[in-house]
Amino acid sequence: MTDEGRIEKLESVVAHLEHQAEQLNAVVVEQSKLLDRLKKEVQRQSAATETMELERIKANSSRPPHYHQ
């Protein structure tokens, strides 16, 4: 193989690797966005669950009759 042929092959391999790196980067960016959305959703669900639990506790912990004024 001539030097020119080897250089062309190397250039082709580098171009292919650059393309793959760009594709992988796009996947990582999308996964990062999805992860951020999922974290926010988990936080929202946790807050809602906590609120519901606190309301349930308040509803079930009525004061004894002698506490009412």
WONOR-V998661 format. One record per pair of residues at least 24 apart in sequence whose C-alpha atoms are under 7 Angstrom apart, sorted by the first residue. I is the first residue (numbers start at 1). J is the second residue. D is the distance in whole Angstrom. If there is no record, write none. Layout:
# WONOR-V998661
i & j & d
I & J & D
I & J & D
This chain:
# WONOR-V998661
none
